[in-house]
């Protein structure tokens, strides 16, 4: 299946265009959704949690850059896993974990859209309107996606610069109001939250704000000189995101006490605009959040449906059309939207973010190990860097699991059941599908 429009043909993306696409996916929705979540876990050091997450993501990017330099492909992570593990349970299960983490992120972003939008109407975040608005946004994103690639591409190009520029403007205005001191106004209570498992757990959640760089790998076939430019785009996108996230984190910390950030964790940026910029600042911030979340979901749904279609064509995951017309990617688009809408309707932001962090980190560890064990000589990768990237992920994931084990053990049960179902289900499918083909 290859019904892509001309904008997705080989060599159609310049280096700058690829960087713009990557930063457009990464910057925006994540920082609105996750700033308060990270502050609640990491405490006074939450701006540094974003810095640490950026550094860890930089180590993680090494595997993807080396793979993209050697094998640029529209399959992205799915193809990388297949290169490392073959057509196996590990390939299918880990690719699905990546897809699940992206779908989970869509529901997280959807609920963020709801909480920020309601700030315009003085409605509490516990209102039933939050899931209603979240599901509504996901439905609109579905309609945009079935309209075709040109519509998606046009929206992405228009919103990328708009939301990045607006977020930087917000951070600059908030820092200006605080005298550009870069001295967080975190309050006395922040001293109770010292670095340790809480800080590392905050880093685990903050990593979700950077994981969008992996979507760049899905465009390998469309990038000019992909053997060089995909890696360059990943590095540039991560660098830009790190600067923007640090500006935003310090801006929020300079205007709110830690207690207030945690209290308003689901709309922390809007609340940070209130003390010094007034209601106009809140409206401006909410407008940015609406643009960022809407465009982020549209791009993410396209990426997930494309990835699932690729896995289906590789005969790594099962597929049922349930009587629906159209091609495979249209079907996977429906599956993606249904799951994202269900999660947005019934899960709160904290639990959604936790599931996404666990699934993504497990997948990321598998990528590093697969490259180290099976491909490092073939693609001339440094084994020490690969193992360091895996070790950093393991440390952060371990701390996150320990903290959640005491504060929210149910989410670990859900995550564990999800991992078990994914690996066992994939193993069962591949075993029986091989038998069917013999």
Phi, psi and omega in degrees: 000124177209081181254028182289147179282173185302330182293349179253015180282167182303132177075014184276347181252121175283172177299313180297321177296321179292319177298318179298319178296315181297312180292328178297323177287319187281312186275133175129266187302318183299315183292327176291321185281330195251346184304310180293323179298316180293319180297322180296324182275315188270344178070220187301336184265019187298328174299325178289337176295322176292324177294312179298320179297323178294320179295314179297320178295327176296317176296318180298323183299336182304314180299316183290323178294314179298320179291319181291326176296323182275321186225068177298130187205150174290345180282341177055231185300322180301316180289325179295316179296321178295322176299321185279323188239357184074191177277086190224173176301319181298317179299307183295314183295316182290324175296321177294323178299321177297316179297317179299317181296325178288321177295318177300319178296326177297318179291324176299313181293323178299315179291328175296319175304315181295314183294320179289319180300321182291344176295338179285342186241011178055042178252135183296154182288348178275001181294149177295347179292337180299304178294329179296313179294323179298311180295322178298318179295318179297322178295318177297319179299324177297315180296321177296318183294323180283353177285342176120164185295327182295322178295315180299314181298318181296316179296317181298317182295318182291317186279335185301304180294324181299311185285325178294313178299321181291321179294318177296321178296318177301312182298317181296317180295318180293320178291323177299317179297331178268009177078019181051036184280336186054029177249104184302137177264071190267347176083167186292328185296339182294339180293342180284345185252095184264160180299146182161220182297324179297317179296314180295325176295322175297321177298319180301317179288321180297331179301330179299333180286346181253343191294349178298345179299335181294336180292338178298326182295337180289346183255019184306322182286340185263350184275138174295136182047060188298333181298339178248318192282334177296313178296318178298320180294322178297313181298313181296318181296316178297318180297315179297316180298318181301314180298314181295316181296320178294318177301314181294316181300315178292326178296315178295314182295333181282345186245347181227147171288161180301317180303319181288324177299315181293320180297322181255034191299331182276352176215044188298322182293321177295319180293325179293334180283339188293313187300321187250335183255352177072193183295328177298322177296321177297314180298319179298315181295318178297320179299317177299316182299320180296314179297314184295315182291318181296312181292325179296318179293319180301313181293320183292318180298320177298314183297318181293314181297325178293319181293316179295323176296320178298316179297324178295315180292333176280359181058042179257334177232155179285162178214135173228134182270346177050037177078004181283142176281172175092181183275182184299317183293330175296320180293314181294333175297317178297314180302315181300313183293319181297314180293316180299317180294321179297314178297317180297328182284328191241350181247144176275172187298317184298314182290324178298314180297322180296315178299316180299319180296316182296310182297317182295316183294322177298315178298317183296319177299318180297322179297311182299316182294319180297318178294316181297314187284323191242343189229355190298325178287321181296324182253009177057051179262148179280116183298324181296320179292319179299315180291325176297316179299316179295318181296319178298317177299317182295317180298312181295315179297318179299315179296321180295316180296318179299314181295315180292333178297332179264329185263329183206069184298336181299323182293330176290324177296315179296315180296316179298318178296321179296317178295315181297314180297319182295311183290316180292320179296319179294319179297317180296316181297311183295321180297314182283328180290325175298318180295322180296328185275347183277000000 
